[in-house]
Amino acid sequence: MKNILLVVRPGMSASLLTKHMKDEAQVQGKNVNIVTDCYARARADYAKYDAILLGPEEKHMADKLSDHADGTPVGVIDMKDYGTLNGAHVLNQACHMMA
């Protein structure tokens, strides 16, 4: 099982995107665990994730997070994919990062 962390601001969009990603993972038969958390709470557990994706509103933290992620790949979710809750695109982005 691969673990994906979404670092986003809490809210309805984050919850819906996570749900759409989980639904898409099931459709694609991918064995992934997707966790959504805010930066302050997530930063202690970076090592247990295989990919970390930041919400567009958190992209200013990408370099800082990469420095502390112990080699875990870090990316930023495309604003359009985030805004349209395109779980398939975001899941595929995470899977490419883990390849």
C-alpha positions in Angstrom: 0.0 0.0 0.0 1.2 3.5 -0.9 0.5 6.4 1.4 -0.3 9.9 -0.1 -0.5 13.0 2.0 -2.5 16.0 0.9 -1.4 19.2 2.7 -4.3 21.5 2.3 -6.3 24.0 4.3 -9.3 22.2 5.9 -12.6 22.6 4.3 -15.2 21.2 1.9 -13.0 21.3 -1.1 -10.2 19.3 0.6 -12.7 16.7 1.8 -14.4 16.3 -1.6 -11.1 16.1 -3.4 -9.9 13.4 -1.0 -13.2 11.5 -1.6 -12.9 11.7 -5.3 -9.3 10.5 -5.2 -10.3 7.5 -3.1 -13.2 6.7 -5.4 -10.8 6.9 -8.4 -8.2 4.7 -6.7 -10.9 2.1 -6.2 -12.0 2.3 -9.8 -8.4 2.0 -11.0 -7.7 -0.9 -8.5 -4.9 1.1 -6.8 -4.0 0.2 -3.2 -3.4 3.7 -1.7 -4.1 5.4 1.5 -4.9 9.1 1.1 -4.6 11.3 4.2 -5.5 15.0 4.2 -4.0 17.3 6.9 -2.9 20.8 7.5 0.8 21.7 7.4 1.2 22.2 11.1 -0.1 18.7 12.1 1.4 16.8 9.2 5.0 17.8 9.3 6.1 15.4 12.0 5.1 12.3 9.9 6.6 12.9 6.5 8.6 9.7 6.5 5.6 7.5 6.5 4.3 8.9 3.1 5.3 7.9 -0.4 4.2 11.2 -1.9 3.2 14.6 -0.6 1.0 17.0 -2.5 0.3 20.6 -1.5 -2.9 22.4 -2.2 -2.4 25.4 -4.5 -2.8 27.8 -1.5 0.1 26.0 0.2 2.5 26.1 -2.7 4.7 28.7 -1.1 5.8 26.0 1.4 7.0 23.5 -1.3 10.7 24.2 -0.9 10.6 24.2 2.9 8.6 21.0 3.0 11.0 19.3 0.4 13.9 20.1 2.7 12.3 18.3 5.6 10.6 15.4 3.7 13.5 13.0 3.9 13.4 12.2 0.2 9.7 11.8 -0.1 8.6 13.5 -3.4 6.7 16.8 -2.9 4.4 18.4 -5.5 1.8 21.0 -5.9 -1.7 20.2 -7.0 -2.7 22.1 -10.1 -5.1 24.9 -9.3 -7.6 23.8 -12.0 -7.6 20.2 -10.8 -8.1 21.4 -7.2 -10.8 23.8 -8.2 -12.7 21.2 -10.3 -12.1 18.4 -7.7 -10.5 16.3 -10.4 -9.6 13.3 -8.2 -8.4 11.3 -11.2 -5.8 13.9 -12.2 -4.5 14.4 -8.7 -4.3 10.7 -8.0 -2.4 10.2 -11.3 0.0 13.1 -10.3 0.7 11.3 -7.0 1.2 8.0 -8.7 3.7 9.5 -11.2 5.6 11.0 -8.3 5.9 7.6 -6.6 7.0 5.8 -9.8 
